[in-house]
């Protein structure tokens, strides 16, 4: 009997350890990627409020001389505004596209200069990548981005500190809204990933710059947008999503 009790205790201890390890893995997969809004500009944003049928569409890595223009045409067709997290090196090459994006009501976000993994470089390099892109976008458009998305979604305390010092919000995405469209998985995969789990307040991650011969994102967008609009969703920029979330928080506190 004593041996049985000892064995059961060992099993319980092992189970507890396994649960703790699984929790650690999940936290590392999505670090701080939670529904977070506050008056702190560096609040880490990955989702908006669930009370309204609103979505924030975001595109990374552009602008691209072909695909960004095609995406802009589709967005204009459906009267949808989005947030483009641009790379400084691409913004330098295609300033006219940046100005078109702004003139058509889209938001420009900072996505670093060269798409480095910010968890693997010094704070000096992080600051250079961040500030250089801010300056490039400002020189093109006379507008400074209010939102920053770290490449690969990777960040650390240095990134948060630098972004916060310039009063930007650090933006990720809703974790199930990543179709990995940059890898050209196929139009159906992008469409299904985006539509199958969509919920109020989602931040959808897509890419307008791909390094392959064709982009599946453009064709997928032609299917995704009308379906979501038919379902009653309204599209807002990331900054608008943050503002709406803060307003709801204030109202909730007041009530």
ZANU-579460 format. One record per atom (N, C-alpha, C): x, y, z. Coordinates in pm, whole numbers, padded with zeros to 5 digits, always signed. Layout:
// ZANU-579460
XYZ...
This chain:
// ZANU-579460
+00083-00121+00000+00000+00000+00000+00087+00127+00000+00190+00122+00082+00281+00236+00090+00348+00263-00044+00383+00154-00113+00446+00168-00246+00348+00231-00345+00221+00191-00337+00119+00245-00428+00103+00395-00406+00095+00436-00278+00080+00578-00245+00200+00658-00295+00318+00601-00276+00441+00668-00322+00440+00683-00473+00396+00577-00542+00389+00581-00688+00291+00687-00735+00174+00694-00668+00073+00794-00704+00126+00935-00682+00195+00956-00572+00253+01088-00544+00354+01128-00650+00434+01031-00693+00532+01058-00799+00463+01096-00929+00354+01025-00960+00279+01054-01083+00218+01194-01077+00166+01229-00958+00108+01362-00942+00214+01470-00960+00330+01448-00902+00440+01545-00915+00485+01558-01060+00493+01446-01130+00533+01448-01271+00430+01524-01353+00302+01500-01324+00194+01569-01396+00202+01719-01376+00226+01760-01252+00238+01904-01223+00354+01965-01299+00466+01896-01303+00583+01945-01375+00553+01959-01524+00483+01860-01581+00448+01865-01723+00358+01984-01752+00259+02008-01666+00169+02121-01685+00245+02253-01681+00338+02264-01587+00419+02387-01576+00503+02407-01702+00564+02299-01752+00648+02309-01872+00565+02349-01993+00446+02291-02007+00358+02327-02119+00321+02474-02111+00291+02523-01992+00256+02664-01974+00371+02755-02015+00492+02715-01979+00610+02795-02015+00627+02800-02166+00608+02687-02233+00621+02680-02379+00520+02771-02445+00395+02767-02399+00290+02849-02458+00321+02997-02439+00367+03033-02321+00401+03174-02296+00515+03221-02385+00610+03133-02411+00722+03170-02499+00679+03179-02644+00577+03100-02682+00528+03107-02819+00462+03240-02846+00388+03291-02750+00315+03416-02767+00348+03511-02652+00470+03564-02648+00512+03646-02535+00430+03774-02523+00361+03786-02412+00284+03907-02382+00183+03938-02491+00153+03845-02580+00061+03871-02690-00082+03859-02640-00123+03956-02563-00254+03952-02503-00331+04079-02538-00459+04076-02508-00544+04191-02533-00505+04298-02431-00418+04389-02473-00359+04484-02379-00376+04627-02429-00447+04707-02355-00457+04848-02387-00447+04928-02258-00377+05036-02263-00368+05124-02147-00326+05261-02196-00309+05354-02105-00261+05486-02143-00112+05486-02173-00046+05375-02145+00096+05362-02176+00113+05337-02325+00180+05429-02399+00194+05411-02543+00262+05280-02582+00341+05224-02492+00413+05101-02524+00333+04975-02492+00203+04993-02460+00121+04876-02436+00129+04783-02556+00139+04655-02531+00156+04558-02639+00018+04517-02689-00008+04546-02814-00142+04532-02870-00148+04410-02962-00242+04321-02936-00260+04207-03026-00406+04180-03058-00495+04256-02994-00638+04238-03021-00714+04360-02972-00827+04386-03036-00911+04497-02996-01032+04450-02917-01127+04540-02894-01244+04507-02812-01336+04407-02880-01400+04324-02800-01489+04222-02853-01633+04271-02868-01660+04393-02821-01798+04441-02820-01846+04487-02957-01753+04522-03047-01791+04574-03179-01739+04483-03290-01813+04481-03401-01769+04401-03517-01668+04483-03598-01551+04499-03539-01445+04572-03607-01322+04482-03619-01247+04506-03726-01124+04432-03752-01016+04531-03796-00892+04497-03769-00779+04577-03817-00695+04490-03911-00689+04532-04035-00613+04460-04137-00473+04521-04143-00370+04437-04136-00233+04489-04138-00148+04412-04238-00057+04486-04302+00033+04429-04401+00177+04463-04363+00264+04364-04370+00405+04381-04331+00499+04378-04451+00615+04442-04432+00736+04427-04514+00742+04512-04640+00635+04581-04677+00635+04660-04799+00706+04794-04781+00685+04881-04880+00601+04857-04997+00672+04777-05106+00590+04706-05184+00637+04630-05299+00588+04702-05425+00672+04714-05528+00634+04792-05646+00515+04737-05723+00483+04610-05705+00369+04549-05776+00256+04514-05681+00286+04433-05580+00180+04377-05496+00114+04481-05406+00191+04576-05356+00130+04679-05272+00029+04760-05352+00062+04791-05476-00030+04867-05561-00157+04787-05588-00142+04657-05611-00260+04573-05635-00347+04564-05510-00283+04555-05395-00358+04551-05269-00430+04683-05246-00364+04793-05274-00427+04924-05258-00550+04937-05348-00542+04884-05469-00657+04888-05560-00775+04810-05503-00747+04694-05445-00854+04611-05387-00914+04680-05265-00830+04736-05179-00879+04806-05061-00967+04925-05101-00926+04995-05205-01003+05109-05254-01138+05063-05308-01138+04951-05378-01262+04896-05435-01366+04869-05326-01321+04820-05211-01413+04785-05103-01418+04891-04992-01355+05004-05017-01356+05115-04921-01306+05070-04783-01195+04997-04785-01135+04944-04662-01002+05014-04637-00981+05054-04513-00853+05113-04474-00774+05013-04391-00643+05016-04407-00557+04918-04340-00435+04989-04281-00353+04911-04212-00226+04961-04159-00112+04887-04227-00019+04962-04284+00097+04904-04352+00221+04925-04266+00277+04815-04217+00402+04822-04141+00517+04808-04241+00581+04920-04269+00678+04925-04379+00821+04912-04328+00906+04858-04415+01050+04855-04389+01111+04984-04442+01203+05042-04365+01265+05166-04406+01334+05156-04542+01401+05043-04567+01474+05028-04693+01380+05024-04813+01259+04970-04794+01162+04966-04903+01091+05101-04918+01068+05168-04807+01007+05301-04814+01098+05397-04890+01228+05386-04869+01325+05469-04942+01314+05448-05092+01292+05323-05132+01289+05288-05274+01158+05328-05341+01048+05330-05263+00917+05354-05323+00839+05460-05244+00891+05582-05238+00823+05687-05161+00686+05723-05214+00666+05712-05346+00536+05746-05404+00426+05653-05353+00463+05527-05327+00363+05432-05275+00325+05470-05133+00423+05512-05054+00394+05558-04917+00295+05673-04921+00318+05768-05008+00229+05884-05017+00090+05845-05066+00083+05747-05156-00048+05701-05200-00123+05635-05084-00053+05553-05008-00116+05486-04894-00177+05587-04798-00103+05691-04768-00151+05793-04676-00267+05870-04736-00256+05906-04863-00361+05985-04928-00493+05909-04936-00487+05776-04935-00608+05695-04942-00657+05651-04804-00601+05712-04700-00654+05692-04565-00595+05578-04486-00489+05517-04536-00426+05406-04465-00324+05459-04364-00292+05375-04268-00194+05412-04166-00059+05347-04198+00048+05422-04175+00183+05370-04194+00244+05340-04058+00292+05217-04041+00359+05178-03918+00506+05148-03946+00585+05153-03842+00729+05126-03849+00753+04976-03828+00830+04915-03919+00859+04771-03909+01010+04746-03911+01087+04847-03871+01234+04846-03871+01286+04882-04011+01416+04898-04021+01476+04935-04150+01502+04813-04237+01558+04707-04179+01604+04594-04261+01550+04458-04217+01449+04457-04131+01385+04332-04087+01480+04241-04008+01550+04298-03914+01638+04218-03829+01559+04160-03711+01613+04053-03655+01555+03995-03534+01605+04077-03415+01519+04156-03357+01561+04250-03254+01597+04185-03121+01566+04058-03106+01605+03988-02983+01751+03943-02990+01813+03957-03108+01948+03905-03127+02052+04014-03151+02013+04140-03134+02107+04250-03158+02110+04342-03036+02207+04432-03036+02224+04524-02923+02116+04632-02925+02100+04699-02812+02003+04808-02806+02042+04922-02899+02171+04938-02927+02218+05041-03020+02165+05015-03160+02173+04890-03205+02124+04855-03338+01972+04865-03343+01906+04824-03237+01760+04836-03231+01719+04981-03250+01785+05070-03177+01752+05212-03186+01780+05267-03326+01891+05226-03385+01925+05272-03520+01819+05228-03621+01779+05101-03614+01678+05047-03706+01544+05120-03688+01509+05144-03565+01382+05210-03534+01383+05356-03576+01484+05430-03532+01487+05574-03557+01509+05607-03704+01591+05527-03772+01615+05551-03915+01486+05540-03994+01405+05440-03961+01279+05422-04033+01181+05533-04000+01176+05576-03874+01091+05689-03838+01128+05812-03921+01257+05837-03933+01305+05954-04007+01274+05944-04156+01291+05825-04213+01263+05805-04356+01116+05831-04386+01029+05773-04305+00885+05790-04328+00846+05937-04311+00903+06003-04212+00873+06145-04190+00922+06230-04307+01040+06198-04359+01095+06276-04471+01011+06260-04597+00945+06146-04611+00861+06121-04728+00724+06185-04714+00666+06172-04595+00524+06203-04578+00493+06316-04480+00594+06361-04407+00575+06459-04300+00487+06404-04187+00483+06271-04178+00406+06203-04073+00497+06103-04004+00490+06100-03871+00566+06000-03796+00473+05888-03751+00510+05764-03775+00425+05652-03733+00398+05653-03583+00278+05606-03548+00238+05595-03408+00245+05451-03358+00269+05359-03453+00269+05217-03416+00394+05149-03472+00443+05052-03397+00563+04978-03436+00537+04829-03422+00575+04753-03523+00567+04607-03516+00708+04550-03534+00760+04480-03436+00895+04423-03449+00896+04308-03549+00999+04298-03632+01009+04186-03725+00996+04052-03654+00925+03960-03716+00900+03826-03661+00817+03829-03532+00773+03948-03491+00703+03960-03363+00794+03944-03244+00926+03953-03267+01024+03932-03159+01063+04065-03095+01056+04069-02964+01095+04189-02892+01145+04152-02753+01209+04248-02690+01255+04231-02552+01239+04364-02480+01294+04374-02361+01278+04497-02282+01341+04618-02350+01451+04597-02423+01515+04708-02495+01421+04764-02602+01355+04675-02674+01261+04719-02778+01147+04799-02715+01091+04748-02608+00981+04817-02541+01024+04955-02493+01143+04964-02437+01194+05091-02385+01213+05192-02497+01270+05149-02609+01296+05240-02721+01166+05286-02786+01075+05194-02807+00945+05228-02867+00869+05323-02776+00870+05294-02648+00800+05378-02549+00858+05518-02544+00989+05529-02560+01054+05661-02550+01009+05755-02661+00958+05699-02771+00909+05781-02881+00756+05780-02888+00693+05732-02781+00547+05734-02767+00473+05654-02873+00529+05541-02912+00461+05451-03005+00403+05331-02930+00299+05272-02987+00246+05146-02935+00315+05031-03007+00346+04927-02933+00406+04807-02991+00294+04712-03029+00286+04679-03157+00172+04604-03211+00216+04467-03263+00148+04364-03218+00167+04230-03274+00046+04199-03361-00013+04083-03343-00134+04046-03417-00207+03942-03334-00332+03919-03367-00407+03814-03299-00348+03680-03342-00306+03598-03246-00215+03487-03277-00270+03388-03378-00402+03372-03387-00458+03276-03484-00483+03341-03620-00449+03469-03633-00468+03539-03760-00336+03556-03835-00258+03451-03841-00132+03451-03916-00133+03332-04011-00161+03359-04138-00170+03253-04239-00034+03219-04299+00071+03292-04255+00204+03276-04313+00198+03293-04466+00123+03394-04507+00104+03418-04650+00233+03452-04722+00335+03498-04647+00464+03531-04707+00528+03408-04773+00488+03288-04727+00546+03165-04782+00466+03110-04899+00364+03186-04942+00277+03142-05051+00220+03002-05027+00141+02985-04920+00086+02853-04888-00031+02813-04976-00077+02908-05057-00194+02884-05141-00307+02977-05100-00386+03019-05197-00496+03112-05171-00594+03054-05069-00629+02927-05085-00727+02864-04996-00681+02864-04850-00553+02841-04828-00500+02838-04691-00511+02977-04628-00475+03079-04703-00482+03216-04651-00626+03253-04619-00716+03221-04710-00858+03253-04690-00914+03179-04569-00887+03049-04561-00941+02967-04452-00886+03010-04316-00756+03038-04310-00695+03081-04184-00757+03211-04135-00781+03302-04227-00835+03433-04191-00981+03426-04150-01061+03349-04224-01205+03350-04203-01254+03251-04098-01185+03140-04082-01239+03030-04001-01251+03064-03852-01164+03151-03801-01166+03180-03658-01189+03328-03628-01227+03404-03729-01236+03549-03712-01333+03586-03600-01291+03684-03521-01371+03734-03409-01361+03886-03403-01456+03946-03336-01452+04091-03317-01318+04133-03258-01262+04241-03312-01140+04299-03257-01011+04236-03305-01019+04140-03397-00897+04074-03445-00805+04171-03519-00676+04150-03502-00574+04215-03584-00521+04109-03679-00547+04127-03807-00512+04027-03909-00375+04060-03967-00289+03960-03971-00154+03976-04026-00146+03921-04168-00107+04008-04262-00080+03968-04400+00049+04038-04444+00095+04007-04564+00220+04066-04614+00199+04119-04756+00244+04241-04781+00235+04296-04917+00368+04284-04991+00470+04234-04923+00599+04212-04990+00636+04065-04977+00651+03999-05091+00697+03860-05092+00818+03853-05183+00904+03758-05155+01031+03749-05228+01025+03640-05335+00905+03590-05361+00890+03487-05464+00827+03549-05588+00799+03468-05687+00753+03519-05816+00611+03574-05811+00530+03521-05721+00392+03566-05716+00344+03573-05572+00241+03653-05552+00182+03665-05419+00043+03603-05419+00020+03510-05327-00114+03453-05313-00204+03546-05231-00144+03642-05164-00219+03731-05077-00317+03817-05156-00275+03863-05272-00360+03951-05352-00490+03880-05389-00480+03757-05439-00600+03683-05478-00684+03646-05357-00618+03614-05246-00692+03579-05124-00773+03698-05073-00715+03816-05085-00781+03936-05036-00912+03963-05112-00915+03925-05239-01036+03944-05320-01152+03858-05268-01119+03752-05198-01221+03664-05140-01253+03705-04997-01148+03738-04922-01163+03768-04780-01247+03893-04755-01217+04002-04825-01283+04129-04795-01434+04125-04814-01484+04082-04931-01631+04081-04946-01702+03990-04846-01639+03879-04810-01702+03788-04714-01713+03854-04576-01607+03918-04532-01609+03982-04401-01704+04102-04399-01708+04175-04508-01801+04289-04518-01945+04239-04515-01973+04130-04585-02108+04071-04584-02148+04025-04444-02048+03985-04365-02076+03942-04228-02093+04059-04132-02079+04180-04184-02104+04299-04103-01983+04359-04035-01864+04315-04073-01743+04370-04011-01706+04505-04071-01654+04591-03986-01602+04721-04027-01452+04722-04003-01377+04779-04098-01231+04779-04088-01180+04915-04039-01086+04909-03945-01025+05031-03890-00873+05015-03892-00803+05126-03878-00658+05119-03866-00621+05075-03724-00495+05040-03706-00450+04997-03573-00468+05110-03471-00430+05231-03507-00444+05343-03413-00590+05367-03377-00679+05352-03474-00822+05366-03445-00868+05255-03351-00818+05135-03372-00853+05022-03284-00810+05052-03140-00691+05108-03125-00641+05143-02993-00729+05251-02929-00765+05353-03009-00849+05461-02956-00985+05408-02912-01046+05322-02993-01176+05265-02959-01165+05183-02830-01058+05108-02819-01038+05025-02700-01022+05109-02575-00948+05218-02586-00928+05305-02471-01057+05375-02431-01137+05415-02532-01267+05477-02504-01358+05380-02429-01359+05256-02473-01445+05156-02408-01398+05129-02265-01267+05134-02246-01214+05112-02111-01256+05226-02020-01251+05349-02071-01292+05465-01993-01440+05456-01959-01523+05421-02060-01667+05408-02036-01697+05299-01936-01624+05189-01948-01644+05077-01855-01610+05119-01713-01500+05194-01698-01461+05240-01565-01562+05340-01509-01617+05424-01599-01715+05525-01558-01844+05459-01511-01885+05355-01587-02010+05287-01553-01993+05202-01427
